[in-house]
């Protein structure tokens, strides 16, 4: 399998992985946002997604930054409709 070396493809993959995490863990996302512990609640799922992403993306693209931005854009911003004291 070829490593992804295109930044746009890497961003799409990161967003797809995070979207899947959010989709398959909606209760955890809601609870994590409400209780301001989203990263604790989803630690295993996010780490699994991160490892998968890193295994597919060329290191020179700085996959850590791409993945972290996708987490904020997909997981946190989309959860803005959930009632929480953190907003």
N, C-alpha and C positions, 0 to 999 in steps of 0.2 A: 504494500500500500504506500502510495506517495504521500509525503508530508505536504501539508497545505503551506504554500509560501506567498499566497496572495492575501493582503490584509482584509479586503472586503469579504473574501470567502471565510477567513478566520472569524471575522465578526459575525457573519451569518451562522456559522457553526456554534459559536459561543451562545448566541441568542437562542438558537434551537435547543441546545442542551438545557439552558436555564428555563426556557418555556416548558420543556418536558418536566423538569423538577417541579415547577410551580403547578403544572397541570395535574400531576400524579400525587401531589401533596397539598391539596387546597386547604384542608383542615389545619395542617401544620403551618402553612403560610398565614392563614387568618389568625391563629393563636399566637404565632411569633410576632406579627405586627401589633396585635392588640397588647401583648405583654412586653413589647420591646426586647424580644430575645430571638429574633428571626434567625440569626446566624448560629445560635446555640441549637435551636430546634431542628434546623436543616443541615447541621454540620456534616453528617455522614453523606447525605445526598449531594450536597455541594462539593464535597471532597471527591466523591466518585465522579461527578461531572467534570471537575477540574482535571483529574487524572486522565480521563478519556480525552478531554480537549488537548492537554499537553502532549498526549501520545500521537495526536494527529497534526499538530501545528509546529512549523519550523521554529526553533528557539530564537532565531534572529528577529522574529516578529514581536518579541516580548509578549508571549502568550499570557503572562500573569496580568498585565495591564488590560489586555483585551477582555479577558474573562471577568475581571473585577468590574470593568465598566458595564459589561453585559448584565452582571448581577444587579447592579444599581438600576440600569435602564429597564430591565425586564421584570425583576422580582420586586424591587422597592417602589419604583414609580407606578407600576401597574396596581400595586396594592394600596394606592392613595385613597381609594374609595372605602377602605376598611376603617372603621372607627378606631382611633387610637390616640393616646395622649402624646405620642411622638410627633404628631402633625401640628 
